[in-house]
Amino acid sequence: MPARDLVHAWLALLLLSYGTVLIASSGTQGSVWMAGGVLGLAGLKARVILARYLGLSASRFWMRVFDLVIGLFLVAAFGLYLFGSGR
């Protein structure tokens, strides 16, 4: 993998992490939007790592499988958050 792709992936992870920090420090603790935003950004970070660092972007099948698995996990985590918070 070219070094340029790794740098782009690293920058994307850096920006997504910064977005997570901004959402988490927004002062709306316990907000449904905050939880959804943090989980959404976590899913995007997982996708960048799988696609770029592990090289799965070359295989459409495996990217779709991992997108489905990660998406289902994030939806389940959000559902558990909603159930636990009593909303």
C-alpha atoms as an extended CHARMM CRD file, in Angstrom:
* protein
*
        87  EXT
         1         1  MET       CA              0.0000000000        0.0000000000        0.0000000000  PROA      1               0.0000000000
         2         2  PRO       CA              1.3810000000        3.4060000000       -0.9190000000  PROA      2               0.0000000000
         3         3  ALA       CA              2.4110000000        5.6640000000        1.9200000000  PROA      3               0.0000000000
         4         4  ARG       CA              0.0970000000        8.3610000000        0.6000000000  PROA      4               0.0000000000
         5         5  ASP       CA             -2.9570000000        6.1520000000        1.2390000000  PROA      5               0.0000000000
         6         6  LEU       CA             -1.7990000000        5.5220000000        4.7930000000  PROA      6               0.0000000000
         7         7  VAL       CA             -1.3610000000        9.2340000000        5.3990000000  PROA      7               0.0000000000
         8         8  HSD       CA             -4.8760000000        9.9150000000        4.0690000000  PROA      8               0.0000000000
         9         9  ALA       CA             -6.2740000000        7.1740000000        6.3020000000  PROA      9               0.0000000000
        10        10  TRP       CA             -4.3990000000        8.5780000000        9.2820000000  PROA      10              0.0000000000
        11        11  LEU       CA             -5.7120000000       12.0740000000        8.5900000000  PROA      11              0.0000000000
        12        12  ALA       CA             -9.2560000000       10.7430000000        8.2410000000  PROA      12              0.0000000000
        13        13  LEU       CA             -8.9270000000        8.9670000000       11.5960000000  PROA      13              0.0000000000
        14        14  LEU       CA             -7.5450000000       12.1300000000       13.1450000000  PROA      14              0.0000000000
        15        15  LEU       CA            -10.4780000000       14.2240000000       11.8890000000  PROA      15              0.0000000000
        16        16  LEU       CA            -13.0390000000       11.6220000000       12.9330000000  PROA      16              0.0000000000
        17        17  SER       CA            -11.4720000000       11.4410000000       16.3940000000  PROA      17              0.0000000000
        18        18  TYR       CA            -11.5910000000       15.2200000000       16.6400000000  PROA      18              0.0000000000
        19        19  GLY       CA            -15.2840000000       15.0700000000       15.7110000000  PROA      19              0.0000000000
        20        20  THR       CA            -15.8300000000       12.5290000000       18.4880000000  PROA      20              0.0000000000
        21        21  VAL       CA            -14.1530000000       14.8460000000       20.9920000000  PROA      21              0.0000000000
        22        22  LEU       CA            -16.3070000000       17.7680000000       19.8410000000  PROA      22              0.0000000000
        23        23  ILE       CA            -19.4900000000       15.7570000000       20.2040000000  PROA      23              0.0000000000
        24        24  ALA       CA            -18.5190000000       14.3160000000       23.5810000000  PROA      24              0.0000000000
        25        25  SER       CA            -17.5580000000       17.7090000000       24.9940000000  PROA      25              0.0000000000
        26        26  SER       CA            -20.6320000000       19.5330000000       23.6900000000  PROA      26              0.0000000000
        27        27  GLY       CA            -22.2180000000       19.5470000000       27.1340000000  PROA      27              0.0000000000
        28        28  THR       CA            -25.3150000000       17.5490000000       26.2190000000  PROA      28              0.0000000000
        29        29  GLN       CA            -24.4850000000       14.5470000000       28.3760000000  PROA      29              0.0000000000
        30        30  GLY       CA            -26.9550000000       11.7210000000       27.9870000000  PROA      30              0.0000000000
        31        31  SER       CA            -28.3370000000       13.0780000000       24.7320000000  PROA      31              0.0000000000
        32        32  VAL       CA            -29.6170000000       10.5960000000       22.1720000000  PROA      32              0.0000000000
        33        33  TRP       CA            -28.0200000000       12.6560000000       19.4040000000  PROA      33              0.0000000000
        34        34  MET       CA            -24.6770000000       12.5750000000       21.1690000000  PROA      34              0.0000000000
        35        35  ALA       CA            -24.7550000000        8.8080000000       21.5460000000  PROA      35              0.0000000000
        36        36  GLY       CA            -25.7800000000        8.3490000000       17.9250000000  PROA      36              0.0000000000
        37        37  GLY       CA            -23.0740000000       10.7190000000       16.7280000000  PROA      37              0.0000000000
        38        38  VAL       CA            -20.3370000000        9.0360000000       18.7000000000  PROA      38              0.0000000000
        39        39  LEU       CA            -21.4300000000        5.5900000000       17.5080000000  PROA      39              0.0000000000
        40        40  GLY       CA            -21.6740000000        6.8170000000       13.9150000000  PROA      40              0.0000000000
        41        41  LEU       CA            -18.1700000000        8.2340000000       14.0050000000  PROA      41              0.0000000000
        42        42  ALA       CA            -16.9190000000        5.0040000000       15.5820000000  PROA      42              0.0000000000
        43        43  GLY       CA            -18.4070000000        3.1100000000       12.6480000000  PROA      43              0.0000000000
        44        44  LEU       CA            -16.6970000000        5.4050000000       10.1700000000  PROA      44              0.0000000000
        45        45  LYS       CA            -13.3700000000        4.9620000000       11.9600000000  PROA      45              0.0000000000
        46        46  ALA       CA            -13.7840000000        1.1790000000       11.8920000000  PROA      46              0.0000000000
        47        47  ARG       CA            -14.4810000000        1.3550000000        8.1690000000  PROA      47              0.0000000000
        48        48  VAL       CA            -11.3510000000        3.4430000000        7.5100000000  PROA      48              0.0000000000
        49        49  ILE       CA             -9.2330000000        1.0070000000        9.4850000000  PROA      49              0.0000000000
        50        50  LEU       CA            -10.6640000000       -2.0370000000        7.7240000000  PROA      50              0.0000000000
        51        51  ALA       CA            -10.5160000000       -0.5160000000        4.2560000000  PROA      51              0.0000000000
        52        52  ARG       CA             -7.1320000000        1.1820000000        4.3680000000  PROA      52              0.0000000000
        53        53  TYR       CA             -4.9580000000       -0.4020000000        7.0220000000  PROA      53              0.0000000000
        54        54  LEU       CA             -6.1650000000       -3.9740000000        6.5030000000  PROA      54              0.0000000000
        55        55  GLY       CA             -6.5280000000       -3.5420000000        2.7420000000  PROA      55              0.0000000000
        56        56  LEU       CA            -10.1200000000       -4.7340000000        2.4840000000  PROA      56              0.0000000000
        57        57  SER       CA            -10.9720000000       -1.9840000000        0.0090000000  PROA      57              0.0000000000
        58        58  ALA       CA             -9.7010000000       -4.3260000000       -2.7040000000  PROA      58              0.0000000000
        59        59  SER       CA            -12.5130000000       -6.7960000000       -1.9460000000  PROA      59              0.0000000000
        60        60  ARG       CA            -16.0520000000       -5.4930000000       -2.3210000000  PROA      60              0.0000000000
        61        61  PHE       CA            -17.4830000000       -8.6780000000       -0.8150000000  PROA      61              0.0000000000
        62        62  TRP       CA            -15.5210000000       -8.4550000000        2.4350000000  PROA      62              0.0000000000
        63        63  MET       CA            -16.1120000000       -4.7230000000        2.7910000000  PROA      63              0.0000000000
        64        64  ARG       CA            -19.8530000000       -5.2930000000        2.4770000000  PROA      64              0.0000000000
        65        65  VAL       CA            -19.7440000000       -8.1380000000        5.0000000000  PROA      65              0.0000000000
        66        66  PHE       CA            -17.8270000000       -6.0270000000        7.5190000000  PROA      66              0.0000000000
        67        67  ASP       CA            -20.0620000000       -3.0050000000        6.8430000000  PROA      67              0.0000000000
        68        68  LEU       CA            -23.0850000000       -5.1610000000        7.6290000000  PROA      68              0.0000000000
        69        69  VAL       CA            -21.5560000000       -6.6540000000       10.7840000000  PROA      69              0.0000000000
        70        70  ILE       CA            -20.3450000000       -3.2900000000       12.0930000000  PROA      70              0.0000000000
        71        71  GLY       CA            -23.6550000000       -1.6470000000       11.2180000000  PROA      71              0.0000000000
        72        72  LEU       CA            -25.6310000000       -4.3110000000       13.0670000000  PROA      72              0.0000000000
        73        73  PHE       CA            -23.3170000000       -4.0170000000       16.0660000000  PROA      73              0.0000000000
        74        74  LEU       CA            -23.6890000000       -0.2310000000       16.1740000000  PROA      74              0.0000000000
        75        75  VAL       CA            -27.4760000000       -0.4370000000       15.8690000000  PROA      75              0.0000000000
        76        76  ALA       CA            -27.5350000000       -3.0050000000       18.7070000000  PROA      76              0.0000000000
        77        77  ALA       CA            -25.2780000000       -0.7920000000       20.8410000000  PROA      77              0.0000000000
        78        78  PHE       CA            -27.5400000000        2.2060000000       20.2080000000  PROA      78              0.0000000000
        79        79  GLY       CA            -30.5900000000        0.1140000000       21.0580000000  PROA      79              0.0000000000
        80        80  LEU       CA            -28.9850000000       -0.9720000000       24.3130000000  PROA      80              0.0000000000
        81        81  TYR       CA            -28.1930000000        2.6600000000       25.0890000000  PROA      81              0.0000000000
        82        82  LEU       CA            -31.8060000000        3.6590000000       24.4850000000  PROA      82              0.0000000000
        83        83  PHE       CA            -33.0850000000        0.7150000000       26.5540000000  PROA      83              0.0000000000
        84        84  GLY       CA            -30.6950000000        1.4650000000       29.4230000000  PROA      84              0.0000000000
        85        85  SER       CA            -31.4320000000        5.1700000000       29.4690000000  PROA      85              0.0000000000
        86        86  GLY       CA            -35.1750000000        4.5860000000       29.6090000000  PROA      86              0.0000000000
        87        87  ARG       CA            -36.0210000000        6.5310000000       26.4640000000  PROA      87              0.0000000000
